[in-house]
């Protein structure tokens, strides 16, 4: 959930944007491949949450220092 909340969009290519245009879009397989990859990314990221990341003491300490 953190990734989806903190990122404004996941447009991996021009054809992913709302008004994006690509001259080969109708015949291009890249859009399908990138969409599949993006869903795989979300599936893996969905297995974890912020507390999983913060179980690392060194990371937690570094983040505390950055917040000061």
BELCOR-V376143 format. One record per residue. N is the residue number from 1. RES is the residue in one small letter. PHI is phi in radians with two decimals (NA if undefined). PSI is psi in whole degrees, -180 to 180 (* if undefined). NEAR is the number of other C-alpha atoms within 10 Angstrom. Layout:
# BELCOR-V376143
N_RES_PHI_PSI_NEAR ; N_RES_PHI_PSI_NEAR
This chain:
# BELCOR-V376143
1_x_NA_-31_12 ; 2_x_-1.07_-45_11 ; 3_x_-1.06_-47_13 ; 4_x_-1.15_-30_12 ; 5_x_-1.36_-40_8 ; 6_x_-1.50_-20_8 ; 7_x_-1.72_139_8 ; 8_x_-1.41_-30_8 ; 9_x_-2.79_168_11 ; 10_x_-2.23_40_11 ; 11_x_-1.29_104_14 ; 12_x_-1.45_-16_13 ; 13_x_-2.69_166_13 ; 14_x_-0.95_-37_13 ; 15_x_-1.21_-12_16 ; 16_x_-1.46_-19_16 ; 17_x_-1.31_159_12 ; 18_x_-1.01_-43_8 ; 19_x_-1.93_17_7 ; 20_x_-1.19_151_11 ; 21_x_-2.48_140_12 ; 22_x_-2.46_133_11 ; 23_x_-1.15_-23_8 ; 24_x_-1.85_11_9 ; 25_x_-0.94_-41_13 ; 26_x_-1.21_-22_8 ; 27_x_-2.01_6_8 ; 28_x_-1.62_133_11 ; 29_x_-1.59_-9_10 ; 30_x_-1.09_-38_12 ; 31_x_-1.02_-46_17 ; 32_x_-1.11_-42_10 ; 33_x_-1.13_-45_10 ; 34_x_-1.15_-37_15 ; 35_x_-1.11_-45_15 ; 36_x_-1.07_-43_11 ; 37_x_-1.11_-41_13 ; 38_x_-1.12_-44_14 ; 39_x_-1.13_-36_11 ; 40_x_-1.12_-42_12 ; 41_x_-1.02_-48_11 ; 42_x_-1.11_-37_13 ; 43_x_-1.09_-46_11 ; 44_x_-1.15_-47_9 ; 45_x_-1.09_-30_14 ; 46_x_-1.16_-16_13 ; 47_x_-1.35_-12_9 ; 48_x_-2.20_160_12 ; 49_x_-2.41_180_12 ; 50_x_-1.04_-37_10 ; 51_x_-1.14_-30_8 ; 52_x_-1.08_-40_9 ; 53_x_-1.25_-36_11 ; 54_x_-1.46_1_13 ; 55_x_-1.24_-12_10 ; 56_x_-1.46_110_10 ; 57_x_-1.04_-41_10 ; 58_x_-1.11_-44_10 ; 59_x_-1.12_-45_12 ; 60_x_-1.04_-44_13 ; 61_x_-1.13_-41_11 ; 62_x_-1.12_-42_10 ; 63_x_-1.13_-38_12 ; 64_x_-1.09_-42_10 ; 65_x_-1.11_-38_9 ; 66_x_-1.19_-30_8 ; 67_x_-1.32_-17_6 ; 68_x_-1.41_*_5
